[in-house]
């Protein structure tokens, strides 16, 4: 397994992973499916801030980060997303992607990385804590998906 910067040719495989998570889980609150074109645009805009884990020639997962909020005062504060193919969960690929993202972010002057975690993804809290993230807040009933309200847990790591 290698972690590398995503390339435009990875967009279709990334879309398959991301859209499966969107359609079948509450890991993300979004219901808007991703397109190859939209993912390609993000890859080109984010450079090394969009990475994939490649295993046996296929994308097994990806990680990316983008501004936490708009405006120049937040330019060094990012929020990340990591998504894995089902077969890749629990294999260390998520840890490798998170490490790669934090290293890249630090190298370009990012000060803090944020995780917005659905409370319906309980494994994500200990995962982030093991990587140095601290729980900062729990926002009750801010996400709505599958006909129900869900809490959002915010965790932060100072890079």
N, C-alpha and C positions, 0 to 999 in steps of 0.2 A: 504494500500500500504506500502510495506517495501522496503528499499534499502539495498542490501547486496552484498557481494563479489560474483562474477559470479562463477559458478561451471561448470565442463565439461558437465554435463547433460543439461545445458542451451544453448549449442552451436546451436542446430537445430532451436530453437525459435529465437535466436539472428540472425542467418543467414536469416531467413524469413524476419525479420524487415529490416536488412541491405540491403539485395538484392533488396527489393522493392524500397528502397530509391535510390540505384544505378541505377536501371532500369528505374525509372519513374521521377526522379527529377534532378535538377542541384545543389542540396544541397552539393553533393560531386562531384568532377570532375572525379573520377575513373569510369571506365567501367568494371573493373575486378570484377566478382562476388566472394563472400566469400563462403568458404566451411566449413562444420562442423569441419573437421580436422584442418584447418587453424585457425579457431576461438578457438578450444580447445587448440591448441598450444599457442595462445595469452593469453588465460585465465590462463594457467599453468605458463607462463613466467611472467605475470604481477601481479598475486595475487590480492591484494586489489586494485590495479590500474585498475582493470576491474570489474565494478559493474553493477548490474541489478536492475531494479525496478520491483518488483513482485506484481501483483494485481490479486486477486482471483485465485491464484495458477499458473498464467501465466506470462511470461515476457512481460511487457508493454513497456519496453525501456531499453537501456543500455548506459553506459558511460565508456570510457577508456582513458588512456593517455599513451604516449610513448615519447621517446626522440625527441626533436624539431629538432636536427641535430646530426650527428655522431661526435664522438671524446670526449675525457675526459673533455675538457673545457665546454661542454654543458651538463654535467651529471646532473645538477640541474635545467635544463630548459626543460619543457615538453609541448607537444601539445595534446589537447584532442579532442575527438569526442563524440557526444551524438546523439543518434538516438531513435526515439519514434515510436511506432505503431500509425497508424492514429487516433485511438480512444483515445489515451493518450495525444495528443497534446492539449495544453492550459489548462491542468489540474493541473499543479504544479509539475508534475513528472520530467520534465527537470530540474527545479530548485533544486529539491531534489537530483537528480543525480549529478548535478554540485557541489552542496554543499558537498556531500559525496566524490567526487573525489578530491576537493580542500583540504578537511580535511585530507584525506589519504595522498595526496602528501606532504602536510606540515609536517605530522608526520614522513615521511621518508626523510626529508631534501630537498625537492624540493623548489627552490627559486621563480621561476616564471612559470606561466601557460599561454600558448598561445592558441588562437583560430584562425584558418584559415577559414574564412567565405566567401562563395560564395556570390557575390553581388546580385545574384538572390534569396537569402534567406534573404530578408530585415528584417524579424522579429527577426533574430538572433542578429542583432546589438543592439537593445534596450534590448533584453533579457540579453546579456552579460554585457551591461552597468549597468543594474540594479543590477548585481552581483559583481560590482566593477572592471570590465574590462575596459580598456581605448583603444580607437582606436589609433593605432600607424602608420599604413600605409595602402594605397590602391595601389595594384599592378595591373595596367591595362593589360587586355588581356593576362593573364598568364595561364588560364584554358581553355581547349577546349573540348566541349562535345555537342552532338546533333547538330553538324555542325556549331557551333558558338563559338566565343571567349568570355570569361567571366572574370570579375575582381575578385580579391581576396582581402578581407579586413582582415588585421591582427590586433588582439586585444590582450592585455596583462594584466595579473593581477599579482602583486607582492604578494606572499603568506606570 
